Amino acid sequence: MYYNWEEKTSTEELKVVCNLIKNGELVIFPTETVYGIGANAFDAEAVGKIFIAKGRPSDNPLIVHVGKKADIEEIATDITKVEEKLIERFMPGPFTLILKKKPGVLPDIVTAGLDTVAVRIPKNLIAQAIITFSGVPIAAPSANISGRPSGTNIEDIKQELETKVSAVIDGGNTEVGLESTVVKVVDEVPVILRPGKVTPEEIRKEIGAVRIDKNVFSKVSEGEVVASPGMKHRHYAPKTKCQLIYSKDDQDQIFEINKRIKKYRGDVVVIGFTEHKKDIVVSESRFIDVGSKDNLDEFAKNIYSILRRADHIKAQIILIEGVEISGLGVAIMNRLLRTCEYDYTEI
């Protein structure tokens, strides 16, 4: 079933979707970050359908979405003062917290057998309504085939997953465009396992300290256990090979991109900034403008749909302009590094 809730959600349609969730079916729905493919988090069989639909490795834990702060205590325990402060400041919103799992509540498949659980309260009204009226927490990773760019609008998702779920809810383009920031508190210090819209600077301002996990900008070994989605395995990548290029000096960055365009004899797609378009020597149809380099919110919001668009051109390679690793740039560069499978040049 397909529902367009971008403008209006009917009570009857909401009841149908919530009953599907309660009865162990999969539903694609919007959040403020990206679209999710969700199931009743208490139902191991239903959650197993997510892994099958996405082709997701079983050692990749899921985020559990709840409707309000009081619901967190139903699935997590021993919440510390630092964790309480993070919940109070950043939830609801594009923020996920790794907490100690309450024993005997969630099936192991949700948490990949870990003793922790990733918890989030989405801000999106459609997501809130589904969680609230379903009456159960919803386990939901991003709505995409595992390893591919996440879905930020229904058109990017339907072709991959529509036949694998019982309902698809169209809520328009997502607001943020990047998955939530994932944090685990270690020795009273918030550690960012996956960067997102909530930046290190914002967390430091609230708590007084923050660390970025070593694996945010490096590969995770196949045997290593991870507590967060998005840390392991191939992620966010189109089928076309991608290369990431960054320099603090704009002209050096442009020069390097032009050098690679020449190397590939123009059979490239460039994902670049408005300011650089006139200086990058590629045909207009092969330059995808991500907006101004001073507007990273716009870059973040559109990056996944742009990667899909670039992939459709079927060039030899996609060349991507990088950004400074600070603020929202931490999350953008994390995603682009994974997109390019660490094929990265910093000049």
N, C-alpha and C positions, 0 to 999 in steps of 0.2 A: 504494500500500500504506500502511496505517495501523498504527503500532505504539505501544502504550502502555508506555513504559519508566519511568513514574513510580515504580514499585515494583521492577521487575525487568527486566533486559536479558538475553536468551538469547544464547549464543554464535552460534547459527545465524542468528538475526535480525541480529546485528551483522555477520556475514559478508555477508549479502545486501545490507545498506545500504552497506557499504564497497565491495563490488563495483560497485554502482550508481555510486558516486562515481568509482571508477577507470575506469568505462566511459563517462563523460561525461554522466551523468544528474544531475538536480537533486534535492536532499534538504532538507527543512525539519527543523531540529534545534534543541534548546534550548541556550542558553549562560546564564551567570549574569546577563547584562545583559538582553537581549531574545532572541527566537527569530531564527535566521538562515536564509536560503535559500542553500544552498551548492553549489559545484561544484569540481572539480579545478582548482586555480589554474594548473596547467601546460597546461591544455587550452583554447585560445582559443575553440573552438566551444562547448564546455560553458559557459564563462563568458558567452558571448554569449546563452545561453538565460536567464540571470539577468536581463539587461537587458530582454529581451522579456517575460518573465513579470511583472516588476514595472512595466514601462513606464518604466524608469529612463533618464534622459538619459545619453548616452555620455561626457560630460565630467565625470561624477561618479565618482571613483576608488573602488575597493573595498578593504576590509580583508582581508588575508591572515592566516588563522588557522593557527598551527603548534602542535606538541605540546610542544616543549621548547626551552630557550634555545639549545642547539646547532644547532637547525634554522634559526634566524634567519640564520646565516652562509651558508646555502645560497641565500638570496634577497636578502641585503643585504650591503653592503661598507663599508669605511672607518668602522667604528663607533667613535665617540669615547669618551673616558673618562666624560664626562657621560652619554652615551647608555647606556654599560655600567652606570653607577650606577642609572639609571632602570629598566633591564631587571631588574637584580638586586633592586631594592626592590619594584617594582610588578607584576612578571610571575612566575607567572600571576596573572591578575586582570582587573578591568574597566578596562584601560589599553592604549592603542594608541600606538605610537611610529612617527613618520615617519622612515624611514632612506633612505640612498642605495641605489638599486636596483642589484643585481648585474647587469651587462650580459649579455644573451643568455639569461636564465633564464625570466623571466616574460613572457607575451605583453603587448603594449601595452594591450590592452583592459582588463586588470586595473587598471592604474595610470593610465588615461586619457591615455596617452602621456607621462606625466611621468617624470623620471629618479629619482623617489623611490617608495618603497613603504610603505604603512601595514601594520604588523605587530602582531599580538596573540597572546597565549597564553591561551586561555580557562581558567578554573578549574573550570567545570562538568564533572562526571565523564563525562556522556554525550558532550559535545563532545570531550573529551580522548580517549575511546575511539574515536570515529569517525575523528578525525585520525590517531591512532596506528596503528590497524589498516588504514586506507586506505593509509597510506604516502606520502601526498601532502599538501602544504599545501592548505587549502580557502579559496577566495575566497567571502566571505559577507557581504552586507549584511543589514539587518533584513528579516524576513519580513512584508512588507506591500506593497500597491500603492503605488508611488512617490508621496510627498506625504501619504499618510494616516498616522494614528497607528501606531507600531510595534506588533508583536505580542508580548504578554507571557504569553499562554496560547493553547492550541490552538484554542479555540472562537472567538477573535478572528481567527484566521488562516485556518481551513479554508475558510470561505465565499469568501474572496478568491483563494486560491492552490492549494487542494487538487488541482484538475484540471490544474494547470500543472507539477506535479512528480511524480517517480516514487515518493517515499516521504515520509511525514509521521511524525515521531517526537514523541510526547507525553511530555514530561518534567515535567508539572505547571507551576505558576506560576513565572515566573523570580524570582530572588532580589533583584536590584537594581531592575529595571524601567526603567532609563535606559541608553542606549547608552554605550559606554566613553568615558572621557576620551581625547582625541586630542592628542598633544604633538609638536611639532617643535622640535629644539634649534637655535637661531640665535645664533651668536657665544657659544656655551657657556651660553646662557640658555634654559631650557625655556619654550616659548611654547605656551599652550593654544589649540588651534584649535577644539576642541569640548569643552566641559566635561562632566564626568560624575561618577561616584561618587568617584573620586580627586580630591580638592579642591585648589585652588591652595595652601591652607595646608599640606597634606601634602607637596606637591612642594617648596615653599619650605623646609620643615623638612629635607628630604633634601638639596637641592642648594644652598640658600642664596639662591636667586633664582627668580623666575617672572614671566612676563608673560601677559596675556590678549590674544589677537589682537583687533584693532579690529572685526573682522567678527562676533565672538561676539554682540554686542548691536546690530548694524546690518546693513542689507541689503548683499548682495554684488551688484555690477553684473553683468549678463548676460554681458558680454565678459571678465570677470575670471577668471583661472585660479586654482583652489583646490586645495590639497594634501590636503584631508580631506573625507570624506563629512559631510553635515549642515551645510555652510556655505552652499550655494547651492541655488537652486530652492525651491519651496514644500515645507514639511516638517511632519510631525506633526499635520496639520490634519484635523479632521472636515469634513463637507460644510457643516454649519451655521456661519454666521459667528460668530466669537468676539471678545470684548473682555476685556482684562486690566486690572485695577484694583489699585493698590497705594498704601498710605500707611503711614508709620511709626506713625501714630495709628490704632488699631483703629476708633475711633468715626467718624473721617473716612472710613475705607474702607467701613464699613457704610453710612454716610449716602449715599455716592456710589452704591453698589450699589442701595440702595432707591430712589434718584432714577431710576435707569435702569429698574428694574422698573416704576415708575410710567409712565415714558415709553413702554415697550413693552406697557403695560396687562396686565402679568402673564404675557405670552406669552414667557417666558424660562426658561432653566435656569440655576441658580446652582451653581457648583462652589466650595464654601466650607468653612470650618473648623467643627469641632464647637462651639467656644466662641462662634461668631457665629450659629449656627442660630436661636436664639430671637429674635434681633434683626433678622433679614433677613425682610422681609415678602413671602414667596412660599409657594405651596402646598407641602405636605410632599413631594408626588410630584415636584416640580420643584427640590428642593434635594438635591444630591448631596454627601454628607459625605466629605471627604478625610481626616478625622481631626484631631488636634490640630495647631495651627500650630507647636507645639514639637516635633513628630515629623516632620521632613522626610523621613526614610527611608521612612515609610509613604506620604507624598504621592508621592514619586518612584516607589515600587514600583507604585502603582496608577494613576498619572495617565493612561496610555494607554488602559487598559480603561475608565476613567471617561469619558474624552473620547468613546470609542465609544458608551458607554451614554447619554451626554448627547445625542449625535447622533441616536440612535434616537427620542428624544422629539419631534424635528422642531419645535422652537420657532423663533421669529423670530431669537433670539440666545442664545448661551451666555456668561454673565458669569463670569469666573474671578478669584478672589482671589489676588493676588500675594504674594510673600514677599521678605524682605530679601536683597539680592544679596551673600551671603557664605557660605562653606562650601558645602554641598550646594545652597544657594539659588542659586548661580551657574548650575549646570546646570539646575535647575528653571525659572528665569526665562528662560534661553536657549531652552528648549523651548517655553515658553508664549508668548514673543514671536514665535517662528516659527509656532506654532499660530494665533496671532491676526493673523498677517501684519502685525505691528508696530502694531496698533490698541491702543495702550497709554496709560493715564492714570496718572500718578504725582501724588499730591496732597500 
